[in-house]
């Protein structure tokens, strides 16, 4: 154990937790009306669909998979005692990672190539998407190169995270993990730290009321093809009505 281990696996997690809670509270108090994903759907739809849908489904599957392994490690280990069930879990997680990876690549390509999207893009958007690409790639690397991650996550990382939350950090097992696994863990803390300052903050205010609110009917008075044509120059006059 050295200073770098203490920094990345003890100091960084606590710094990430502190930054997350303080940053979230500050941003909600100071700029609550920007507490969203700042959707660009009205600027371009087709590429957004083929990027956003697979990314969100893939990342949700991965998130809840990690969460379940953290909350119920004994159940995961019990499930994995059967080779077929272990294979199903590992393959499903890997497929979810691929789907999320394809989605985030599509979203970054859309952001970089569409002039309308570039106008509403800031440097943090690009940094976030690059970090997510690297993080998902590392996760796929870990899943492919170091098999049965669900089992060793439950037996190694869950006790480590519990030690962090109980303010009694124990990193002996974590520092013995392969470098790519350690990088995956470190980058997860970094992404968690910057959530309040990125579009990811919208995951904290999921619109649950949408589940029971009445449907909204949207009526277009403009020509949808002309409105969403990224090659058309902007002017103060709206396109002809349909």
CORQUIGI-V874865 format. One record per backbone hydrogen bond with DSSP energy under -0.5 kcal/mol. NH is the residue of the N-H (numbers start at 0). CO is the residue of the C=O. E is the energy in kcal/mol with one decimal. If there is no record, write none. Layout:
NH:CO:E ; NH:CO:E
This chain:
5:1:-2.1 ; 6:2:-2.3 ; 7:3:-2.8 ; 8:4:-2.3 ; 9:5:-1.2 ; 10:5:-2.4 ; 11:6:-3.1 ; 13:9:-1.4 ; 14:10:-2.6 ; 15:11:-2.8 ; 16:12:-2.3 ; 17:13:-2.5 ; 18:14:-2.7 ; 19:15:-2.4 ; 20:16:-2.3 ; 21:17:-2.6 ; 22:18:-2.3 ; 23:19:-2.1 ; 24:20:-2.1 ; 25:21:-2.6 ; 26:22:-2.7 ; 27:23:-2.3 ; 28:24:-2.1 ; 29:25:-2.9 ; 30:26:-2.9 ; 33:30:-1.8 ; 34:31:-1.3 ; 35:33:-2.3 ; 42:39:-1.3 ; 43:39:-1.3 ; 48:44:-2.6 ; 49:45:-1.8 ; 50:46:-0.9 ; 50:47:-0.5 ; 51:47:-3.8 ; 52:48:-1.8 ; 54:50:-1.6 ; 55:51:-2.8 ; 56:52:-2.4 ; 57:53:-2.4 ; 58:54:-3.0 ; 59:55:-2.2 ; 60:56:-1.9 ; 61:57:-2.1 ; 62:58:-2.7 ; 63:59:-2.5 ; 64:60:-1.8 ; 65:61:-2.5 ; 66:62:-2.6 ; 67:63:-2.5 ; 68:64:-1.8 ; 69:65:-1.6 ; 70:66:-2.7 ; 71:67:-3.0 ; 75:71:-1.9 ; 76:72:-2.4 ; 77:73:-2.2 ; 78:74:-2.6 ; 79:75:-2.4 ; 80:77:-1.1 ; 81:78:-1.3 ; 82:80:-0.6 ; 85:81:-2.4 ; 86:82:-2.6 ; 87:83:-2.3 ; 88:84:-2.2 ; 89:85:-2.6 ; 90:86:-2.7 ; 91:87:-2.3 ; 92:88:-2.1 ; 93:89:-2.2 ; 94:90:-2.6 ; 95:91:-2.4 ; 96:92:-2.1 ; 97:93:-2.2 ; 98:94:-2.5 ; 99:95:-2.3 ; 100:96:-2.4 ; 101:97:-2.7 ; 102:98:-2.1 ; 103:99:-2.5 ; 104:100:-2.0 ; 105:101:-2.1 ; 106:102:-2.1 ; 107:103:-2.2 ; 108:104:-2.3 ; 109:105:-2.4 ; 110:106:-2.3 ; 111:107:-2.0 ; 112:108:-1.9 ; 113:109:-1.9 ; 114:112:-0.7 ; 117:113:-2.2 ; 118:114:-1.2 ; 119:115:-0.7 ; 119:116:-0.8 ; 120:117:-1.2 ; 124:121:-0.8 ; 125:121:-1.3 ; 126:122:-2.2 ; 127:123:-2.7 ; 128:124:-2.2 ; 129:125:-2.2 ; 130:126:-2.5 ; 131:127:-2.5 ; 132:128:-2.2 ; 133:129:-2.5 ; 134:130:-2.7 ; 135:131:-2.7 ; 136:132:-2.4 ; 137:133:-2.6 ; 138:134:-2.2 ; 139:135:-2.4 ; 140:136:-2.4 ; 141:137:-2.8 ; 142:138:-2.5 ; 143:139:-2.2 ; 144:140:-3.1 ; 145:141:-2.6 ; 150:147:-0.9 ; 151:147:-1.7 ; 152:148:-2.4 ; 153:149:-1.5 ; 154:150:-1.7 ; 155:151:-1.8 ; 156:151:-0.9 ; 157:152:-2.4 ; 159:155:-1.5 ; 160:156:-3.0 ; 161:157:-2.4 ; 162:158:-2.0 ; 163:159:-1.6 ; 164:160:-2.4 ; 165:161:-1.7 ; 166:163:-1.4 ; 167:162:-2.9 ; 174:170:-2.3 ; 175:172:-0.7 ; 176:173:-1.7 ; 181:177:-2.0 ; 182:178:-2.7 ; 183:179:-1.8 ; 184:180:-2.0 ; 185:181:-2.7 ; 186:182:-2.6 ; 187:183:-1.4 ; 188:184:-1.7 ; 189:185:-1.9 ; 190:186:-2.6 ; 191:187:-2.3 ; 192:188:-2.0 ; 193:189:-1.6 ; 194:190:-0.7 ; 194:191:-0.6 ; 196:193:-1.7 ; 197:194:-1.8 ; 200:197:-1.4 ; 201:198:-1.9 ; 202:199:-2.1 ; 203:200:-1.8 ; 204:201:-1.1 ; 205:202:-0.6 ; 207:205:-2.3 ; 209:206:-1.8 ; 210:207:-1.9 ; 211:208:-1.1 ; 212:208:-1.2 ; 217:215:-0.6 ; 218:216:-0.5 ; 219:217:-0.5 ; 220:218:-0.5 ; 222:239:-0.6 ; 223:221:-0.7 ; 226:222:-2.5 ; 227:223:-2.0 ; 228:225:-0.8 ; 229:227:-0.9 ; 231:228:-1.3
